[in-house]
């Protein structure tokens, strides 16, 4: 039962298991829903999909599986896909819309569809009667009819259409989407490691009891250090130049990181890391911190996050004196390599879309330096980065 | 038993369906959603409308799964033994029942709320797998098996701070409460403030969604904040004209402090309003 549906979901890479499928069947048997496709859509979603970032995938899979079944219930003819290929867009005046408004109920529409399928033998586009694209007939796609039956269209175009799953309202929650502060905070929270360090000031009941018991009942008080987030983070932010496009995102990332990590140090650099960085962008020339000092000051257990678009001329990374700001005695790649050897847990976050990385030589160079540990600043990318750092 | 929404809680159709599936099959329902969309309220309302007692278990970062089952109060047993009390010989005197045990032992079916499960340690949900699946557990100290007389209706809420393990998710129904659209929010307000003037509500809704749309807000105002804000507007007797006036001087909604809880957000909002006031 519903096996094809199950495999359609799996083909869309939804992590559904047999157990959940059995639960769905059990729920249907227990008659939690009536014979209604929308109710089935909700029930199957609540049993099979366990994360809102998968809702959109589910909507697509559901649409694919049920597209043919519902719109053409009881119709034996097959509609060639070419007919429905989107060819043109259509806009109607309000007056014309009103004319189409009244066409009778669903039942009648299906009856008409069946009848017209019989009549129709060739591709049809435009017009107002036959099945095809961009017309005003109630059947077909990319057209306008408020009561239309949609055939092979991936979304509701005029918002008055009936199907929930075609609206794909959960696209925002997809793991590949852009970030908001709350999302960033939650992603950063994955990088938490609770540990007991420092002065022993908390009363340790369990240990006290076991020690007391061993001590033949004489009280032996035990103390232990408090449990807190032991993660230490160094944040290097690229600033100015091509990063101006990403200021908002960096601000969000920065404010989220500040509230999530108690022990966070941040520094700015421009394009590539050289022998100094700075903490206050207005005093970048007067109040500099030598990079070497950072490497010596902060212990090896720090996690290091670079944020930058890594978009520059390759010389700026590879060549001594390549910096666009001053004559740097050592190449940027040397400095990056030093950071990488000092801190084993280092990642680079790149706000540029991942698709563009391949077109930029400098991105490839830095990515190689980081052994592939460059991630896009989407929710999915940030999560991966935090996972790498937490490991 | 069916849940059809209640006098003071507006449930959308898909939410009702998920709740009813969970009630019928007695599987836990995991509820996620933006803060302030009524996740915790849901359990309270289901319990109230079905007339069942509600047991709550609020999870903190230090909560252990074991605490929901039972705790062995070794400290008082130790003290009693030093004082030579006689009850010290029966270990059962020192077993303190947890919320889950109470729910299993109840004579009537109960609604059990496990609130903010993501706050706890990563192992927490894994430690409850068998308990939530078979609804039974073993008491090690007394060698006793506790089994639910009636499978409780379990609601679990999560704020998404940690990913929950797959094995746990497979045993639950899942529902994501979306932020309500204008119509649903209107119904929610109607439930909380019956008889609120139509114009005021409409005007308030419009400015609320405008504030929500402001780009770059650190924390968007939620439903519960909106309701607080309405309460303030009503208390101060602020007319709808003031909210709706596109007059550039009074364009900042009154009492916006109830909607924006973050200093930076308030600054940002005021700055944006100030900018839009400049003649182009």
Interface residues (C-beta under 8 A of the other chain):
Chain A: X15 X17 X19 X20 X23 X26 X27 X30 X32 X33 X39 X42 X43 X45 X46 X47 X49 X50 X51 X52 X55 X169 X170 X173 X181 X182 X186 X189 X190 X205 X209 X212 X213 X217 X227 X248 X252 X255
Chain B: X13 X14 X17 X18 X20 X21 X24 X25 X27 X29 X30 X32 X62 X74 X75 X78 X81 X82 X159 X160 X161 X162 X163 X164 X166 X169 X170 X171 X172 X173 X174 X175 X176 X178 X216 X218 X219 X264
